Amino acid sequence: MIDVIRPRWFLVLVGLPLALGAVAAAPPSPTRYLNGAALTFTLPTARADAGTTELELTSVRAAQPGPWSARGDEAIADAKAFGAPDLIGRFSEAAQVQLTPATRPMLLRLLTRALAEVSHYSEFYKAVAERKRPYVEDSSVKLCYDNPQHKLDPLRSYPSGHAANGYAAALFLADVMPGRRQALLARGMRYGENRVVCGAHHPSDVLEGQLLAIEYYREVQPSPRLTADLVCARAEDAVINNKLAALPASCTAPGA
C-alpha cells in the first residue's frame, strides 16, 4: 500500500499529459533494477498560463524563510543531499536511529541503485519540459543554495529531481522500517516541499517529482534484484536492532 499525502497546493497542477510515458529508457546496467526499461509514467504538461504561474510564484514567495529560520536551514541541508550517500542521513530523525553509509551498507546499496534510475527518469522529463525555475521567473525569489560544482540548470524546474529522489528514498525506507512508515513518508514529503522553500522549484514541480517516485516504486516491485536487496536491508536493520545474529551470507558474497 502506498501513502500519498496531497499538499495544500495540489489543485495548482492541472495539465495536459505529455505523450512521452514510455520513452525514458535508461541505459542497460546489471546494477539497476529496471535495467533500461522505460517507465509507463505519463507526465502532465506544466501549465504556463499567467494565472497559474502567478499562483505558483505566490506560493514560492510565501514559503521563503526569514533569516536564521530553522526551516530555511533544513531546506539548505536537504538541497545539499541529493545522492544516496548524503540523502540517507536526512531520514535519521524520522527513523529514530542514526542512518549513515558506514552503518547501513545494505540500505545504501538499495538506495544507490534505485535513485540512479529515478534521477535518470526525472532528468529525461526535465529536458522535455524546459520549465524556468522560480528564481529565474521572479528575481525577488532567493535561491537558498546552489552547488558550486553542479550548478542548477535554470530550465530544469519540472519535475523536481530532489523531490523524486526524496520520496523514492522514503518509500524504500518505509519498506525496510515499516514501524516508522508514516514518519518516513512525511519526511520524504517535507524534503520535496523544501525545494519550494529553497526557491528552486514550483509546487507542481515537487508534486510531479513525488508522483514520478511513486510510479517508479510501483513498476520496480517485480525486480528480483530489488527483492534481494530489500531482504538484505531488512536483515541489516534486524541485526542493528539485535533481532538477528548476522547478515545472510548471500548479502555479503562477492557480486551480491
C-alpha positions as CSV (number, residue, x, y, z in Angstrom):
1,M,0.0,0.0,0.0
2,I,1.4,3.4,-1.0
3,D,0.6,6.5,1.1
4,V,0.2,9.7,-0.9
5,I,-0.1,12.9,1.2
6,R,-1.5,15.6,-1.0
7,P,-0.1,19.1,-0.2
8,R,-2.4,22.1,0.1
9,W,-1.3,23.3,-3.3
10,F,-2.3,20.1,-5.1
11,L,-5.0,21.8,-7.1
12,V,-2.5,24.2,-8.7
13,L,-1.5,21.4,-11.1
14,V,-4.0,20.8,-13.9
15,G,-2.2,19.9,-17.1
16,L,-2.5,18.0,-20.3
17,P,-0.4,14.8,-20.5
18,L,2.8,14.7,-22.3
19,A,2.7,11.6,-24.6
20,L,6.1,10.5,-23.5
21,G,5.4,8.0,-20.8
22,A,7.2,5.0,-22.4
23,V,10.2,6.9,-23.9
24,A,12.5,7.5,-21.0
25,A,14.5,4.3,-21.1
26,A,17.8,4.2,-19.1
27,P,21.0,2.6,-20.4
28,P,21.0,-1.1,-19.5
29,S,23.0,-1.9,-16.4
30,P,23.3,-5.0,-14.3
31,T,23.3,-2.9,-11.1
32,R,19.9,-1.3,-11.8
33,Y,16.5,-2.7,-11.1
34,L,14.6,-1.9,-14.3
35,N,17.8,-2.5,-16.4
36,G,17.0,0.0,-19.0
37,A,13.2,-0.5,-19.2
38,A,11.1,2.5,-19.9
39,L,8.5,3.7,-17.4
40,T,4.8,3.8,-18.3
41,F,4.5,7.1,-16.4
42,T,3.0,10.0,-18.2
43,L,4.0,13.4,-17.1
44,P,1.3,16.2,-17.3
45,T,2.4,19.3,-19.1
46,A,3.4,22.1,-16.7
47,R,0.8,24.9,-17.1
48,A,2.3,28.1,-18.2
49,D,-0.7,30.4,-18.3
50,A,-0.3,33.7,-16.5
51,G,-2.7,32.9,-13.7
52,T,-1.2,29.6,-12.8
53,T,2.3,31.0,-13.0
54,E,1.5,33.8,-10.6
55,L,-0.3,31.5,-8.2
56,E,2.7,29.2,-8.1
57,L,5.1,32.1,-7.7
58,T,3.0,33.4,-4.8
59,S,3.3,30.0,-3.1
60,V,7.1,30.1,-3.6
61,R,7.4,33.7,-2.2
62,A,5.2,32.8,0.8
63,A,7.4,29.8,1.5
64,Q,10.7,31.7,1.5
65,P,12.1,31.6,5.1
66,G,13.2,34.6,7.1
67,P,16.8,35.0,8.3
68,W,18.0,32.3,10.8
69,S,14.9,30.2,10.1
70,A,15.1,26.5,11.2
71,R,13.1,25.6,8.1
72,G,15.5,27.5,5.9
73,D,18.4,25.7,7.5
74,E,16.7,22.4,6.8
75,A,16.0,23.4,3.2
76,I,19.7,24.2,2.7
77,A,20.8,20.9,4.2
78,D,18.3,19.0,2.1
79,A,19.4,20.8,-1.0
80,K,23.0,19.6,-0.4
81,A,21.8,16.0,0.0
82,F,20.8,14.6,-3.4
83,G,22.5,11.2,-3.9
84,A,22.0,8.2,-1.7
85,P,25.2,8.6,0.5
86,D,24.1,12.1,1.6
87,L,20.4,11.6,1.4
88,I,20.3,8.6,3.8
89,G,21.2,10.7,6.8
90,R,18.4,13.2,6.2
91,F,16.0,10.5,7.4
92,S,17.7,9.7,10.7
93,E,15.2,11.7,12.8
94,A,12.2,10.1,11.1
95,A,13.7,6.6,11.5
96,Q,14.7,7.4,15.2
97,V,18.1,5.9,14.5
98,Q,21.3,7.3,13.0
99,L,21.5,6.3,9.3
100,T,24.9,6.5,7.7
101,P,26.6,4.8,4.8
102,A,29.0,3.2,7.2
103,T,26.3,1.6,9.4
104,R,23.9,0.8,6.6
105,P,25.8,-0.6,3.6
106,M,22.9,-2.8,2.6
107,L,20.4,0.0,2.7
108,L,22.9,2.3,0.9
109,R,23.2,-0.3,-1.9
110,L,19.5,-0.4,-2.4
111,L,19.1,3.4,-2.4
112,T,22.1,3.9,-4.7
113,R,20.6,1.6,-7.3
114,A,17.1,3.0,-7.1
115,L,18.0,6.7,-7.0
116,A,20.3,6.3,-10.0
117,E,17.3,5.2,-12.0
118,V,14.9,7.8,-10.5
119,S,17.4,10.5,-11.4
120,H,17.6,9.3,-15.0
121,Y,13.9,9.4,-15.5
122,S,13.5,12.9,-13.8
123,E,16.3,14.3,-16.0
124,F,14.6,13.0,-19.1
125,Y,11.4,14.8,-18.3
126,K,13.2,17.9,-17.2
127,A,14.9,18.1,-20.7
128,V,11.5,17.8,-22.3
129,A,9.6,20.3,-20.2
130,E,12.4,23.0,-20.1
131,R,10.5,25.0,-17.4
132,K,12.1,28.0,-15.9
133,R,12.9,27.9,-12.2
134,P,11.1,30.3,-9.9
135,Y,14.1,32.5,-9.2
136,V,14.5,32.9,-12.9
137,E,10.9,34.0,-13.4
138,D,10.9,36.3,-10.4
139,S,14.1,38.0,-9.2
140,S,12.6,38.5,-5.7
141,V,12.8,34.8,-5.1
142,K,16.1,33.9,-3.5
143,L,17.7,30.5,-4.1
144,C,18.8,29.1,-0.8
145,Y,21.7,27.0,-2.2
146,D,23.4,26.2,-5.5
147,N,26.1,23.5,-5.6
148,P,29.2,25.3,-6.9
149,Q,30.3,22.0,-8.7
150,H,26.9,21.2,-10.2
151,K,25.1,24.5,-10.7
152,L,21.3,24.3,-11.2
153,D,20.1,24.5,-14.8
154,P,17.7,27.4,-15.0
155,L,15.5,25.5,-17.4
156,R,15.2,22.2,-15.5
157,S,12.5,23.1,-12.9
158,Y,9.9,20.5,-13.9
159,P,9.7,17.9,-12.4
160,S,11.8,18.2,-9.2
161,G,14.6,15.7,-9.1
162,H,15.2,16.3,-5.4
163,A,11.5,15.6,-4.7
164,A,11.6,12.4,-6.8
165,N,14.7,11.2,-5.0
166,G,13.5,12.1,-1.6
167,Y,10.1,10.4,-1.9
168,A,11.6,7.3,-3.6
169,A,14.0,7.1,-0.7
170,A,11.1,7.4,1.8
171,L,9.1,4.6,0.1
172,F,12.0,2.2,0.2
173,L,13.0,3.2,3.7
174,A,9.4,2.6,4.8
175,D,9.6,-1.0,3.4
176,V,12.8,-1.6,5.4
177,M,11.4,0.0,8.6
178,P,7.6,-0.4,8.5
179,G,7.2,0.6,12.1
180,R,8.4,4.1,11.1
181,R,6.5,4.2,7.8
182,Q,4.3,7.3,8.3
183,A,7.2,9.4,9.8
184,L,9.5,8.4,6.9
185,L,6.9,9.2,4.2
186,A,6.2,12.6,5.9
187,R,9.9,13.4,5.9
188,G,10.1,12.5,2.2
189,M,7.2,14.9,1.5
190,R,8.9,17.7,3.5
191,Y,12.2,17.1,1.7
192,G,10.4,17.8,-1.5
193,E,8.5,20.8,-0.2
194,N,11.8,22.2,1.0
195,R,12.6,22.8,-2.7
196,V,9.8,25.4,-2.7
197,V,11.2,26.9,0.5
198,C,14.6,26.9,-1.2
199,G,13.2,28.8,-4.2
200,A,14.4,26.1,-6.6
201,H,11.0,24.7,-7.7
202,H,7.3,25.5,-8.1
203,P,4.9,23.5,-6.0
204,S,3.8,21.5,-9.1
205,D,7.4,20.6,-9.9
206,V,7.6,19.0,-6.5
207,L,4.3,17.2,-6.8
208,E,5.2,15.6,-10.1
209,G,8.6,14.6,-8.8
210,Q,6.9,12.8,-6.0
211,L,4.4,11.1,-8.3
212,L,7.2,10.0,-10.6
213,A,8.8,8.4,-7.5
214,I,5.6,6.6,-6.7
215,E,5.3,5.3,-10.3
216,Y,8.9,4.1,-10.3
217,Y,8.4,2.4,-7.0
218,R,5.3,0.6,-8.3
219,E,7.0,-0.5,-11.6
220,V,10.2,-1.8,-9.9
221,Q,8.4,-4.1,-7.5
222,P,8.7,-7.3,-9.7
223,S,12.5,-6.9,-9.9
224,P,14.3,-10.0,-8.3
225,R,17.4,-7.8,-7.6
226,L,15.2,-5.3,-5.7
227,T,13.7,-8.2,-3.7
228,A,17.1,-9.5,-2.8
229,D,18.3,-6.0,-1.8
230,L,15.3,-5.5,0.3
231,V,15.9,-8.8,2.1
232,C,19.4,-7.7,2.9
233,A,18.4,-4.2,4.0
234,R,15.8,-5.6,6.3
235,A,18.2,-8.2,7.7
236,E,20.7,-5.4,8.3
237,D,18.1,-3.5,10.3
238,A,17.3,-6.6,12.3
239,V,21.0,-7.1,13.1
240,I,21.3,-3.5,14.3
241,N,18.2,-3.9,16.5
242,N,19.6,-7.2,17.9
243,K,16.8,-9.3,16.3
244,L,19.2,-11.2,14.1
245,A,22.7,-12.5,14.8
246,A,24.2,-11.8,11.4
247,L,23.5,-11.0,7.8
248,P,22.8,-13.9,5.5
249,A,25.9,-14.9,3.5
250,S,24.1,-14.1,0.3
251,C,24.1,-10.4,1.3
252,T,27.8,-10.1,1.7
253,A,29.0,-12.5,-1.0
254,P,31.1,-11.1,-3.8
255,G,28.9,-9.6,-6.6
256,A,25.9,-9.6,-4.3
